[in-house]
Amino acid sequence: MLKGPVWVTFFLGWKGGCWTPPTVQAMTYMADHCPENFIWNTSVMDPVHQWKVLSTAINLGGHIRIGMEDNPFIAAGEYARSTPTWSTRSCASRAISVARVATVEEARKIAAIPKNGMH
């Protein structure tokens, strides 16, 4: 019923609400059952499993959310740097080592955003 693209985020490992385990299996199940006109991304709040889940999301063609708000850990027991800029950079550096990052034009096409930014 919704015109695409429709963006959806899979929140894994976030305590409270409708908690979903931070596992590759949980994320894969959601990706496999997502309607075709949905563009999905994954946010994982778990220092032990986040990079395994995020890497799998990338390999399945999904997008990921990184940075202090989504996954403040660079590794188990190790927070990313305390300032948002450093956190995003350290998490982004790790994510970039797994993924090919879209160009601005590719991102506009994926999100169906015209060059002037208006819909």
C-alpha positions, 0 to 999 in steps of 0.5 A: 500500500505504501509507495517505495522506497520504504525504509525500515530499520532492524533493531537488534540487541536493544533492551526494552520494547520488542527486544530482538536478539543480536544474532545473524539468524534474527537479522537474516530472518527479518531480511528474508521476510521484508517486502520487496519495496522495502530498503532495510538497514540494521542497528545492533547494540551488542559489543560482542556480536555487532560486527558479525551481524553488520557484516552479514547485513552488508553481504545480504545487500542491506544497509547498516547504521553505525555511530554512537547512537547505534553501536557505541562499541568498537569491540567487546568491552571497548567503547568507541572514542567519547566524542561523536566525531571520533565514535563515528569515524572509528565505527565507520572505518571498521564498517568501510573495511567490510563494505563498498560505500555508495557514492553520493549519486548511488545513495540518491538513487537508492533513496529515490532523492532527486538532485535538488533534494525535493520529492 
